[in-house]
Amino acid sequence: MAAVTSVMRVQQLLLARIEATLQPYGLTFAAYEALRLLAFTRNGSMPMGKMGERLMVHPASVTNAIRRLEQRGLVGRHTSDADRRVVLATITDAGREVARDATTALNRADFGIGALSQDETAQLTSMLRHVRVAVGDVTDVPVLPVRSGSAGS
């Protein structure tokens, strides 16, 4: 339980810092994730059902996040030309700009991870991945091996 408690506390700390960093952009972490997911797509669009699968959230959560982003002009919703039953979310130019600026702010933010060496960060990521695989969150695909004695240790 000590490990679980530590992970939960770190999660709370990280989420609070992420939310504080995103607040000036008017984004929650869920809204940010939706914008980034759309920004990563080839054409800036994705079926809302697929977004829920990719973000691993309930469809109602996706609908709520997209509705708020749409109200701000960061995302648009429309039916697919190929299948009128499918609703697509599409990031706008304004949405791309907000996503880019928020990502820059997150990359500059201090989450405390800098207290770890490069090797420790890689080890932590690897260990947490084992937990995620064990509970079925992600599949067990090979990750790059952790090299000991590299720079930063």
Summary of the structure (lengths in Angstrom):
residues: 153
radius of gyration: 18.0
end to end distance: 28.7
largest distance: 55.7
contacts: 387
relative contact order: 0.12
helix: 61%
strand: 8%
